[in-house]
Amino acid sequence: MNPLITVFLILAAILMGNAPVSAAPDAGRKATSEDALVGSMFKTLAKAYLATVDIEKFKANNVSQVNGFDEQDFRRHYARFFRVVEQSPRLKKEFGLSPDMTKGKVLALVRSLDKKKLSRMIDAIPNTVVNDEFKLYLNREKIKSRDKNIAEQVKMVWANLQQGLE
């Protein structure tokens, strides 16, 4: 899983890992009831995980991973992360995220995270983005989900994500 995405706990839950940069969802589309359902389910699951995680250990692990990137790897991972940030104006503005952030600035942000900030990040991601990333994940992983309802699909994907988070 993309360590930069796991740094931002909710983005691990919502972004579903390494989505291709070229597969950007339509940021201008209107929200649907499906977006609200999928978005609220993942946000609730992410907040429940956040409530139980050892935040200091989580940050230390992710700082270590990011420190292990050379500049090229960092740029590649950050581009994937920022593709979603661009579709989340509140996230971008509130946390000062920009396309040209340096590794040092990202590490400083990670070190400053606490559960309250991460919860605000969860809330700042639009449900349309959550659902679009969910669909990209299902397609990318070729998960057999056609015969399952949305709630079952979310549960299945969350189970996969938890394995990557632990």
MOWOUR-V609717 format. One record per residue. N is the residue number from 1. RES is the residue in three letters. SS is DSSP state (A for helix, B for strand, O for the rest). PSI is psi in radians with two decimals (none if undefined). BURIAL is b if it has 9 or more other ideal C-beta (glycine too) atoms within 8 Angstrom, else e. Layout:
n->N res->RES ss->SS psi->PSI burial->BURIAL
n->N res->RES ss->SS psi->PSI burial->BURIAL
This chain:
n->1 res->MET ss->O psi->2.58 burial->b
n->2 res->ASN ss->O psi->1.97 burial->b
n->3 res->PRO ss->A psi->-0.59 burial->b
n->4 res->LEU ss->A psi->-0.60 burial->b
n->5 res->ILE ss->A psi->-0.67 burial->b
n->6 res->THR ss->A psi->-0.41 burial->b
n->7 res->VAL ss->A psi->-0.72 burial->b
n->8 res->PHE ss->O psi->1.43 burial->b
n->9 res->LEU ss->A psi->-0.93 burial->b
n->10 res->ILE ss->A psi->-0.59 burial->b
n->11 res->LEU ss->A psi->-0.48 burial->b
n->12 res->ALA ss->A psi->-0.75 burial->b
n->13 res->ALA ss->A psi->-0.67 burial->b
n->14 res->ILE ss->A psi->-0.71 burial->b
n->15 res->LEU ss->A psi->-0.27 burial->b
n->16 res->MET ss->O psi->0.58 burial->b
n->17 res->GLY ss->O psi->-2.43 burial->b
n->18 res->ASN ss->O psi->1.24 burial->e
n->19 res->ALA ss->O psi->2.48 burial->b
n->20 res->PRO ss->O psi->2.43 burial->e
n->21 res->VAL ss->O psi->-0.56 burial->e
n->22 res->SER ss->O psi->-0.10 burial->e
n->23 res->ALA ss->O psi->0.66 burial->e
n->24 res->ALA ss->O psi->2.27 burial->e
n->25 res->PRO ss->O psi->2.94 burial->b
n->26 res->ASP ss->O psi->1.78 burial->e
n->27 res->ALA ss->O psi->-0.34 burial->b
n->28 res->GLY ss->O psi->0.02 burial->e
n->29 res->ARG ss->O psi->2.74 burial->e
n->30 res->LYS ss->O psi->2.54 burial->e
n->31 res->ALA ss->O psi->2.51 burial->e
n->32 res->THR ss->O psi->3.00 burial->e
n->33 res->SER ss->A psi->-0.54 burial->e
n->34 res->GLU ss->A psi->-0.73 burial->e
n->35 res->ASP ss->A psi->-0.80 burial->b
n->36 res->ALA ss->A psi->-0.73 burial->b
n->37 res->LEU ss->A psi->-0.94 burial->b
n->38 res->VAL ss->A psi->-0.77 burial->b
n->39 res->GLY ss->A psi->-0.83 burial->b
n->40 res->SER ss->A psi->-0.59 burial->b
n->41 res->MET ss->A psi->-0.84 burial->b
n->42 res->PHE ss->A psi->-0.67 burial->b
n->43 res->LYS ss->A psi->-0.71 burial->b
n->44 res->THR ss->A psi->-0.78 burial->e
n->45 res->LEU ss->A psi->-0.73 burial->b
n->46 res->ALA ss->A psi->-0.70 burial->b
n->47 res->LYS ss->A psi->-0.61 burial->b
n->48 res->ALA ss->A psi->-0.74 burial->e
n->49 res->TYR ss->A psi->-0.77 burial->b
n->50 res->LEU ss->A psi->-0.66 burial->b
n->51 res->ALA ss->A psi->-0.46 burial->e
n->52 res->THR ss->A psi->-0.21 burial->e
n->53 res->VAL ss->O psi->2.54 burial->b
n->54 res->ASP ss->O psi->1.75 burial->e
n->55 res->ILE ss->A psi->-0.64 burial->b
n->56 res->GLU ss->A psi->-0.74 burial->e
n->57 res->LYS ss->A psi->-0.74 burial->e
n->58 res->PHE ss->A psi->-0.84 burial->b
n->59 res->LYS ss->A psi->-0.78 burial->b
n->60 res->ALA ss->A psi->-0.76 burial->e
n->61 res->ASN ss->A psi->-0.74 burial->e
n->62 res->ASN ss->A psi->-0.58 burial->b
n->63 res->VAL ss->A psi->-0.75 burial->b
n->64 res->SER ss->A psi->-0.77 burial->e
n->65 res->GLN ss->A psi->-0.81 burial->b
n->66 res->VAL ss->A psi->-0.69 burial->b
n->67 res->ASN ss->A psi->-0.47 burial->e
n->68 res->GLY ss->O psi->-0.19 burial->e
n->69 res->PHE ss->O psi->2.41 burial->b
n->70 res->ASP ss->O psi->3.05 burial->e
n->71 res->GLU ss->A psi->-0.68 burial->e
n->72 res->GLN ss->A psi->-0.79 burial->e
n->73 res->ASP ss->A psi->-0.75 burial->e
n->74 res->PHE ss->A psi->-0.84 burial->b
n->75 res->ARG ss->A psi->-0.73 burial->e
n->76 res->ARG ss->A psi->-0.84 burial->e
n->77 res->HIS ss->A psi->-0.71 burial->b
n->78 res->TYR ss->A psi->-0.61 burial->b
n->79 res->ALA ss->A psi->-0.71 burial->b
n->80 res->ARG ss->A psi->-0.79 burial->b
n->81 res->PHE ss->A psi->-0.82 burial->b
n->82 res->PHE ss->A psi->-0.41 burial->b
n->83 res->ARG ss->A psi->-0.66 burial->b
n->84 res->VAL ss->A psi->-0.64 burial->b
n->85 res->VAL ss->A psi->-0.68 burial->b
n->86 res->GLU ss->O psi->-0.49 burial->b
n->87 res->GLN ss->O psi->0.03 burial->b
n->88 res->SER ss->O psi->1.32 burial->b
n->89 res->PRO ss->A psi->-0.67 burial->e
n->90 res->ARG ss->A psi->-0.72 burial->e
n->91 res->LEU ss->A psi->-0.78 burial->b
n->92 res->LYS ss->A psi->-0.81 burial->b
n->93 res->LYS ss->A psi->-0.85 burial->e
n->94 res->GLU ss->A psi->-0.55 burial->e
n->95 res->PHE ss->O psi->0.11 burial->b
n->96 res->GLY ss->O psi->0.57 burial->e
n->97 res->LEU ss->O psi->2.35 burial->e
n->98 res->SER ss->O psi->2.80 burial->e
n->99 res->PRO ss->O psi->-0.34 burial->e
n->100 res->ASP ss->O psi->0.41 burial->e
n->101 res->MET ss->O psi->2.46 burial->e
n->102 res->THR ss->O psi->2.86 burial->e
n->103 res->LYS ss->A psi->-0.70 burial->b
n->104 res->GLY ss->A psi->-0.72 burial->e
n->105 res->LYS ss->A psi->-0.68 burial->e
n->106 res->VAL ss->A psi->-0.76 burial->b
n->107 res->LEU ss->A psi->-0.69 burial->b
n->108 res->ALA ss->A psi->-0.70 burial->e
n->109 res->LEU ss->A psi->-0.78 burial->b
n->110 res->VAL ss->A psi->-0.79 burial->b
n->111 res->ARG ss->A psi->-0.46 burial->e
n->112 res->SER ss->A psi->-0.13 burial->e
n->113 res->LEU ss->O psi->2.50 burial->b
n->114 res->ASP ss->O psi->3.10 burial->e
n->115 res->LYS ss->A psi->-0.59 burial->e
n->116 res->LYS ss->A psi->-0.77 burial->e
n->117 res->LYS ss->A psi->-0.76 burial->b
n->118 res->LEU ss->A psi->-0.63 burial->b
n->119 res->SER ss->A psi->-0.69 burial->b
n->120 res->ARG ss->A psi->-0.61 burial->b
n->121 res->MET ss->A psi->-0.73 burial->b
n->122 res->ILE ss->A psi->-0.86 burial->b
n->123 res->ASP ss->A psi->-0.43 burial->e
n->124 res->ALA ss->A psi->-0.22 burial->b
n->125 res->ILE ss->O psi->2.13 burial->b
n->126 res->PRO ss->O psi->2.54 burial->b
n->127 res->ASN ss->A psi->-0.55 burial->b
n->128 res->THR ss->A psi->-0.69 burial->b
n->129 res->VAL ss->A psi->-0.74 burial->b
n->130 res->VAL ss->A psi->-0.87 burial->b
n->131 res->ASN ss->A psi->-0.71 burial->b
n->132 res->ASP ss->A psi->-0.73 burial->b
n->133 res->GLU ss->A psi->-0.65 burial->b
n->134 res->PHE ss->A psi->-0.82 burial->b
n->135 res->LYS ss->A psi->-0.71 burial->b
n->136 res->LEU ss->A psi->-0.73 burial->b
n->137 res->TYR ss->A psi->-0.83 burial->b
n->138 res->LEU ss->A psi->-0.77 burial->b
n->139 res->ASN ss->A psi->-0.77 burial->e
n->140 res->ARG ss->A psi->-0.72 burial->b
n->141 res->GLU ss->A psi->-0.06 burial->e
n->142 res->LYS ss->O psi->0.74 burial->e
n->143 res->ILE ss->O psi->2.28 burial->b
n->144 res->LYS ss->O psi->1.71 burial->e
n->145 res->SER ss->O psi->0.05 burial->b
n->146 res->ARG ss->O psi->-0.56 burial->e
n->147 res->ASP ss->O psi->0.14 burial->e
n->148 res->LYS ss->O psi->2.58 burial->e
n->149 res->ASN ss->O psi->3.01 burial->e
n->150 res->ILE ss->A psi->-0.74 burial->b
n->151 res->ALA ss->A psi->-0.73 burial->e
n->152 res->GLU ss->A psi->-0.65 burial->b
n->153 res->GLN ss->A psi->-0.78 burial->b
n->154 res->VAL ss->A psi->-0.78 burial->b
n->155 res->LYS ss->A psi->-0.74 burial->e
n->156 res->MET ss->A psi->-0.80 burial->b
n->157 res->VAL ss->A psi->-0.72 burial->b
n->158 res->TRP ss->A psi->-0.72 burial->b
n->159 res->ALA ss->A psi->-0.73 burial->e
n->160 res->ASN ss->A psi->-0.73 burial->b
n->161 res->LEU ss->A psi->-0.69 burial->b
n->162 res->GLN ss->A psi->-0.62 burial->b
n->163 res->GLN ss->A psi->-0.66 burial->e
n->164 res->GLY ss->A psi->-0.46 burial->b
n->165 res->LEU ss->A psi->-0.40 burial->b
n->166 res->GLU ss->O psi->none burial->e
